[in-house]
Amino acid sequence: MRIPLTGSWVNDPHFVHLDGGFQPGKIYEIVYEAKDPAVVGTGLAAVRDFLSYLKYDPQATAPVRRVYAVGISQSGRFLRHFLYQDFNADEQGRQVMDGVIAHVAGAGRGSFNHRFAQPSRDAQPLSSIFFPTDVFPYTDLPETDPATGETAGLLDAANKSHMAPKIFFTNTSYEYWGRAASLIHTSADGLKDVAPGENVRVYFLAGLQHFSVPFPPQKAAAGSDLASQQKPNPNPVQWFWRALITDLDQWVKDGTAPPPNTYPRIADSTLVPLSKWAFPKVPGVNAPHEMNLGFRLDFGPQWKAGIISNEPPKVGKAFGVLVPQTDADGNDLGGVRLPELQVPLATYTGWNLRDASIGAPDLRLSFLGSFIPFARTAAEREKSGDIRGCRSLNGTLRANNTWASLQGRP
């Protein structure tokens, strides 16, 4: 929702003053005419050319045989954009990156290569979301948008030039709520599963937030940007990194296929619309009623040439974004699970609601999940009415055969 902003400009053109002040929890957006755009997009070419130099120039200062790229969050979206625009082919038509891990990028690309681009723009629960971040296409292979009839895939150009690398798309629980991650493995309308291509693996790292925090987790101070209703999610990501990097290297170097795709699916009801999400009732815990969506955005007739003529864009129907279903303890199904989820002592979510001190307490907070411990005793459980943790533990403490116990973790 856009609210017209009225007020007075101060002498410094970098600031706006609003008579009466700003309300916490509201989005204020200014749309204005600009001129003389800075040159953007050279970063994509610079990364390509530098890696090509290291890989193919015998006089390179640090010669390499293979190139692996790891991008986290914004840099993960950068890598998706890099591949989408076929920058993995250098000026001599040679492959630059052999392997790519785009982590916690969700379904996004970004404002990396168009006129007046703003590379730091992203899509968060309370931010100006109608920028070219989570835009069609989402799947690596071609998909058809049933609303527009457009058919396209993220790797169309890279596959056509035969320069697509081996790719891991990895996301945590947060990206399914905050970055429309389901769209990378479903149809655009969210009605059916879509399998990735042979050179791609999609892994859902269940029960993690956008970034790991230390244990024991602590809530941020009231009034701070990350003030939340629940403690943040401390589940560690490092064990996944050990497995992912090892598996990617073996795939590229030796041709050893990595573990199969592991993500929630519509077919087995581990991926569902928000209306069918069945989170258990936990005393004192408010559950979310919304998630970030990908929208059909019309930036104007010259958009494919990198020119925006509709600002703000014309906003069409949302795509079919889904979330992982939970088990009886509130932990996500359908993904690769750490022992913390195999034999849980808490609920680990990909969402956390905003503290009332920063406004909009019914909405999610950027980047954070929740750590909601179980009752410590039967008496405590009976008193609170919190039934989590009552399920039988028989058979839950087991090695994850697919991931070889996360490459040797006990």
C-alpha positions as CSV (number, residue, x, y, z in Angstrom):
1,M,0.0,0.0,0.0
2,R,1.4,3.4,-0.9
3,I,0.5,6.4,1.2
4,P,1.1,9.9,-0.4
5,L,3.8,11.7,1.5
6,T,3.2,15.4,2.1
7,G,5.6,17.6,3.9
8,S,8.5,20.0,3.4
9,W,11.8,19.4,1.8
10,V,14.7,20.7,3.9
11,N,17.7,22.4,2.4
12,D,19.7,19.2,2.2
13,P,18.2,17.2,-0.8
14,H,19.2,13.9,0.8
15,F,16.5,14.2,3.5
16,V,12.8,14.7,3.8
17,H,10.9,16.1,6.7
18,L,7.4,15.0,7.4
19,D,5.2,17.4,9.3
20,G,3.8,15.5,12.3
21,G,6.5,12.9,12.2
22,F,6.6,9.3,11.0
23,Q,4.6,6.4,12.5
24,P,6.5,3.3,13.5
25,G,5.6,0.2,11.4
26,K,4.6,2.2,8.3
27,I,6.3,2.3,4.9
28,Y,6.9,5.8,3.5
29,E,7.8,5.9,-0.1
30,I,8.9,8.8,-2.3
31,V,8.6,8.7,-6.0
32,Y,10.4,11.5,-7.9
33,E,11.9,12.3,-11.2
34,A,15.7,11.8,-11.5
35,K,18.4,12.4,-14.1
36,D,22.0,11.4,-14.9
37,P,21.9,7.7,-13.7
38,A,25.1,6.2,-12.5
39,V,26.6,3.4,-14.6
40,V,25.6,0.1,-13.2
41,G,26.1,-3.5,-14.4
42,T,29.8,-3.2,-14.7
43,G,30.1,-5.3,-11.6
44,L,28.8,-8.3,-13.5
45,A,31.3,-7.9,-16.2
46,A,34.1,-7.2,-13.7
47,V,33.5,-10.5,-11.9
48,R,33.3,-12.4,-15.1
49,D,36.5,-10.9,-16.5
50,F,38.5,-11.3,-13.3
51,L,37.6,-14.9,-13.0
52,S,38.3,-15.5,-16.6
53,Y,41.8,-14.0,-16.1
54,L,42.5,-16.2,-13.1
55,K,41.3,-19.3,-14.9
56,Y,42.7,-18.9,-18.5
57,D,45.6,-16.4,-18.4
58,P,48.9,-18.4,-17.8
59,Q,50.4,-15.2,-16.3
60,A,47.6,-14.8,-13.7
61,T,48.8,-13.8,-10.3
62,A,46.8,-16.5,-8.7
63,P,46.0,-19.1,-11.4
64,V,43.2,-21.6,-10.8
65,R,41.9,-24.7,-12.5
66,R,38.3,-24.5,-11.3
67,V,36.1,-21.6,-10.1
68,Y,33.4,-22.0,-7.4
69,A,31.2,-19.0,-6.5
70,V,29.4,-18.8,-3.2
71,G,26.8,-16.0,-2.7
72,I,24.8,-15.4,0.4
73,S,21.7,-13.3,0.4
74,Q,22.3,-10.2,-1.8
75,S,25.3,-11.9,-3.4
76,G,23.3,-15.0,-3.9
77,R,20.8,-13.0,-5.8
78,F,23.7,-11.4,-7.7
79,L,24.7,-14.9,-8.8
80,R,21.2,-15.8,-10.0
81,H,21.2,-12.5,-12.0
82,F,24.8,-13.3,-13.3
83,L,23.6,-16.6,-14.7
84,Y,20.3,-15.2,-16.0
85,Q,22.1,-12.7,-18.1
86,D,24.7,-15.2,-19.3
87,F,27.7,-13.6,-17.8
88,N,29.2,-17.0,-17.1
89,A,30.5,-16.9,-20.7
90,D,33.6,-14.7,-21.1
91,E,34.3,-12.6,-24.2
92,Q,36.0,-15.7,-25.8
93,G,32.9,-17.9,-25.1
94,R,34.6,-19.8,-22.3
95,Q,32.9,-20.9,-19.1
96,V,34.0,-18.8,-16.1
97,M,32.3,-20.4,-13.0
98,D,32.3,-24.2,-12.8
99,G,30.2,-24.4,-9.6
100,V,27.8,-22.0,-7.9
101,I,26.1,-22.0,-4.5
102,A,23.4,-19.3,-4.3
103,H,22.4,-19.3,-0.7
104,V,19.4,-17.7,0.9
105,A,18.6,-15.8,-2.3
106,G,15.1,-17.2,-2.4
107,A,13.5,-16.7,-5.8
108,G,15.2,-13.3,-6.2
109,R,17.6,-11.6,-8.6
110,G,18.0,-7.9,-8.2
111,S,18.6,-4.3,-9.4
112,F,22.0,-5.1,-10.8
113,N,21.9,-4.1,-14.4
114,H,19.3,-1.5,-15.5
115,R,19.0,2.3,-15.7
116,F,18.7,3.8,-12.2
117,A,19.4,0.4,-10.7
118,Q,19.8,0.2,-6.9
119,P,21.6,-3.0,-6.1
120,S,20.9,-2.9,-2.4
121,R,17.1,-3.1,-2.9
122,D,15.5,-6.3,-1.7
123,A,12.2,-7.6,-0.5
124,Q,11.5,-7.6,3.2
125,P,8.3,-7.6,5.3
126,L,8.4,-3.8,5.7
127,S,10.2,-2.3,2.9
128,S,9.5,-0.9,-0.6
129,I,8.9,-4.2,-2.3
130,F,8.0,-3.2,-5.8
131,F,11.5,-3.2,-7.2
132,P,12.8,-5.8,-9.7
133,T,13.9,-8.3,-7.0
134,D,11.6,-11.3,-7.0
135,V,10.6,-11.2,-10.7
136,F,9.7,-13.9,-13.2
137,P,11.1,-16.3,-14.2
138,Y,12.0,-18.2,-11.0
139,T,12.7,-21.8,-12.0
140,D,16.0,-22.8,-13.7
141,L,14.2,-24.5,-16.6
142,P,11.6,-22.7,-18.7
143,E,8.2,-22.2,-17.1
144,T,5.0,-20.5,-18.4
145,D,3.2,-17.8,-16.5
146,P,-0.5,-18.8,-16.9
147,A,-1.6,-15.2,-16.4
148,T,0.5,-13.7,-19.2
149,G,1.5,-16.7,-21.4
150,E,5.2,-15.7,-21.1
151,T,7.6,-18.7,-21.1
152,A,11.1,-18.3,-19.7
153,G,13.7,-19.9,-17.4
154,L,16.4,-18.5,-15.2
155,L,19.1,-20.4,-17.1
156,D,17.8,-20.0,-20.6
157,A,20.7,-18.0,-21.8
158,A,23.3,-20.0,-19.9
159,N,21.9,-23.3,-21.3
160,K,21.8,-21.9,-24.8
161,S,25.4,-20.9,-24.7
162,H,26.3,-24.2,-22.9
163,M,27.9,-22.2,-20.1
164,A,25.7,-23.2,-17.2
165,P,27.7,-24.4,-14.2
166,K,26.8,-27.0,-11.6
167,I,24.5,-25.2,-9.2
168,F,23.2,-25.5,-5.6
169,F,20.2,-23.3,-4.7
170,T,20.0,-23.5,-0.9
171,N,17.4,-21.8,1.2
172,T,16.4,-21.8,4.9
173,S,13.0,-21.7,6.4
174,Y,13.1,-17.9,6.4
175,E,13.3,-17.6,2.6
176,Y,10.0,-19.5,2.2
177,W,8.3,-16.8,4.3
178,G,10.5,-13.8,3.3
179,R,11.9,-14.4,-0.2
180,A,9.2,-16.5,-2.1
181,A,11.6,-19.4,-2.2
182,S,8.9,-22.0,-3.1
183,L,8.7,-20.4,-6.6
184,I,12.1,-21.9,-7.6
185,H,10.6,-25.4,-7.6
186,T,6.9,-25.0,-8.3
187,S,4.8,-23.7,-11.2
188,A,4.1,-19.9,-11.2
189,D,0.6,-20.5,-9.9
190,G,1.8,-22.6,-7.1
191,L,-0.3,-25.6,-8.1
192,K,2.3,-28.2,-9.0
193,D,5.9,-29.2,-8.3
194,V,8.5,-28.5,-10.9
195,A,11.8,-30.5,-11.1
196,P,15.1,-28.7,-11.5
197,G,17.4,-29.4,-14.4
198,E,20.2,-32.0,-14.3
199,N,22.9,-29.5,-13.4
200,V,20.9,-28.0,-10.5
201,R,20.2,-29.2,-7.0
202,V,17.7,-27.4,-4.7
203,Y,18.1,-28.0,-1.0
204,F,15.8,-26.7,1.8
205,L,17.8,-26.3,5.0
206,A,14.9,-26.7,7.4
207,G,14.6,-25.0,10.7
208,L,17.1,-22.2,10.1
209,Q,16.7,-18.4,9.8
210,H,18.4,-16.1,7.2
211,F,21.7,-16.0,9.2
212,S,22.7,-18.0,12.2
213,V,23.0,-16.3,15.7
214,P,25.0,-17.6,18.7
215,F,23.6,-19.9,21.2
216,P,22.0,-19.2,23.6
217,P,20.0,-16.7,21.5
218,Q,19.1,-13.3,22.9
219,K,16.3,-10.9,21.9
220,A,17.4,-7.5,20.6
221,A,16.6,-4.5,22.8
222,A,13.2,-2.9,22.5
223,G,13.1,-0.2,19.8
224,S,16.0,-1.7,17.8
225,D,15.6,-2.7,14.2
226,L,15.5,-6.4,15.1
227,A,13.4,-6.2,18.2
228,S,11.3,-9.4,18.1
229,Q,8.5,-11.2,20.0
230,Q,10.5,-14.4,20.2
231,K,14.2,-15.2,20.6
232,P,15.9,-15.5,17.2
233,N,16.7,-19.0,15.8
234,P,20.2,-20.2,16.7
235,N,20.3,-23.3,14.5
236,P,23.8,-23.4,13.0
237,V,24.4,-23.4,9.2
238,Q,28.1,-24.4,9.3
239,W,27.4,-28.1,9.2
240,F,25.5,-27.6,5.9
241,W,28.4,-25.6,4.4
242,R,30.8,-28.5,5.1
243,A,28.6,-30.9,3.2
244,L,27.7,-28.5,0.4
245,I,31.2,-27.4,-0.5
246,T,32.5,-31.0,-0.4
247,D,29.6,-32.2,-2.6
248,L,30.0,-29.4,-5.1
249,D,33.7,-30.0,-5.5
250,Q,33.2,-33.7,-6.0
251,W,30.5,-33.0,-8.6
252,V,32.6,-30.6,-10.6
253,K,36.0,-32.3,-10.2
254,D,35.1,-36.0,-10.2
255,G,31.6,-36.1,-11.7
256,T,30.2,-37.6,-8.5
257,A,26.5,-36.7,-8.3
258,P,25.5,-34.9,-5.1
259,P,22.5,-35.9,-3.0
260,P,19.1,-35.6,-4.7
261,N,17.0,-32.5,-4.5
262,T,15.6,-32.1,-1.0
263,Y,12.7,-29.6,-0.6
264,P,9.1,-29.6,0.4
265,R,6.6,-30.7,-2.3
266,I,3.0,-30.0,-3.2
267,A,2.6,-33.7,-4.0
268,D,3.2,-34.9,-0.5
269,S,1.6,-31.9,1.3
270,T,4.9,-30.8,2.8
271,L,4.5,-27.5,0.8
272,V,1.2,-25.8,1.3
273,P,-0.7,-22.5,0.9
274,L,-0.8,-20.3,4.0
275,S,-4.4,-21.2,4.4
276,K,-3.5,-24.9,4.9
277,W,-0.5,-24.3,7.1
278,A,-1.0,-26.1,10.4
279,F,1.3,-24.6,13.1
280,P,0.5,-25.9,16.6
281,K,-1.1,-23.5,19.1
282,V,1.7,-22.5,21.5
283,P,0.7,-20.4,24.6
284,G,2.1,-16.9,24.3
285,V,3.2,-17.2,20.7
286,N,1.6,-15.2,17.9
287,A,1.8,-16.9,14.5
288,P,2.2,-15.0,11.2
289,H,-0.8,-14.4,8.9
290,E,1.1,-13.2,5.9
291,M,4.3,-13.8,3.9
292,N,6.3,-12.1,1.2
293,L,4.9,-12.6,-2.3
294,G,6.3,-12.3,-5.8
295,F,4.2,-10.0,-8.0
296,R,3.7,-9.5,-11.7
297,L,5.2,-6.1,-12.1
298,D,5.0,-4.0,-15.3
299,F,8.0,-1.7,-15.5
300,G,7.0,-0.5,-19.0
301,P,7.6,-1.5,-22.6
302,Q,11.4,-1.0,-22.5
303,W,12.0,-3.0,-19.4
304,K,13.8,-5.9,-21.2
305,A,16.2,-3.3,-22.5
306,G,17.0,-2.2,-18.9
307,I,14.8,0.9,-19.0
308,I,12.1,1.5,-16.4
309,S,9.3,3.8,-17.7
310,N,6.7,2.9,-15.1
311,E,7.8,4.1,-11.7
312,P,6.1,2.9,-9.6
313,P,5.4,-0.2,-11.7
314,K,1.9,-1.4,-12.4
315,V,1.3,-4.2,-10.0
316,G,-0.6,-7.3,-11.1
317,K,-1.7,-10.6,-9.5
318,A,0.7,-12.3,-7.1
319,F,2.4,-15.5,-7.9
320,G,1.5,-18.7,-6.0
321,V,3.9,-18.6,-3.1
322,L,3.7,-21.5,-0.6
323,V,5.3,-22.4,2.8
324,P,6.6,-25.6,4.3
325,Q,4.1,-27.5,6.4
326,T,5.1,-28.2,10.0
327,D,5.0,-31.3,12.2
328,A,3.2,-31.5,15.5
329,D,6.1,-29.6,17.2
330,G,5.9,-26.8,14.7
331,N,9.2,-27.7,12.9
332,D,9.3,-27.6,9.1
333,L,8.9,-30.7,7.0
334,G,10.3,-31.6,3.6
335,G,13.9,-30.4,4.1
336,V,17.3,-31.5,5.2
337,R,17.1,-31.6,9.0
338,L,19.8,-31.1,11.6
339,P,19.8,-33.3,14.7
340,E,18.2,-30.2,16.4
341,L,15.1,-31.0,14.4
342,Q,15.5,-34.8,14.3
343,V,15.3,-34.9,18.1
344,P,14.0,-31.4,19.0
345,L,14.0,-29.6,22.3
346,A,12.4,-26.6,20.7
347,T,10.5,-25.2,17.7
348,Y,12.8,-23.6,15.2
349,T,10.9,-21.4,12.7
350,G,11.7,-19.2,9.7
351,W,9.5,-16.3,11.0
352,N,9.4,-14.0,14.0
353,L,7.0,-11.2,14.6
354,R,7.9,-7.6,15.3
355,D,8.1,-6.3,18.9
356,A,5.4,-3.7,19.7
357,S,8.1,-1.2,20.4
358,I,8.9,-0.9,16.6
359,G,5.3,-1.0,15.4
360,A,3.2,-3.4,13.3
361,P,3.4,-6.2,15.9
362,D,1.2,-8.4,13.7
363,L,3.8,-8.5,10.9
364,R,7.0,-10.5,10.5
365,L,10.5,-9.2,11.1
366,S,13.2,-9.2,8.5
367,F,15.7,-12.0,8.5
368,L,14.8,-13.6,11.8
369,G,13.2,-17.0,12.7
370,S,12.1,-18.0,16.2
371,F,13.5,-20.2,18.9
372,I,10.6,-21.5,21.1
373,P,11.8,-24.0,23.7
374,F,9.6,-26.9,24.8
375,A,8.4,-27.2,28.4
376,R,11.2,-28.7,30.5
377,T,9.0,-31.0,32.6
378,A,5.7,-32.7,32.4
379,A,4.3,-30.5,35.1
380,E,5.4,-27.4,33.3
381,R,3.8,-28.7,30.1
382,E,0.5,-29.5,31.9
383,K,0.4,-26.1,33.5
384,S,1.0,-24.2,30.3
385,G,-1.1,-26.4,28.0
386,D,1.8,-26.6,25.6
387,I,1.7,-30.1,24.1
388,R,4.8,-29.8,21.9
389,G,7.5,-32.4,22.6
390,C,5.0,-35.2,23.5
391,R,5.5,-37.3,20.4
392,S,7.4,-40.5,20.6
393,L,11.1,-40.3,20.0
394,N,11.4,-43.9,18.7
395,G,13.2,-43.8,15.4
396,T,13.8,-40.1,15.3
397,L,17.5,-40.2,16.4
398,R,18.9,-41.5,13.1
399,A,21.5,-40.6,10.6
400,N,20.5,-38.7,7.5
401,N,21.5,-41.2,4.9
402,T,21.1,-38.7,2.1
403,W,23.5,-36.3,3.6
404,A,25.8,-38.9,5.2
405,S,25.2,-37.4,8.6
406,L,26.2,-34.0,7.2
407,Q,29.7,-35.3,6.1
408,G,30.7,-37.0,9.3
409,R,29.1,-34.9,12.0
410,P,28.4,-37.2,15.0
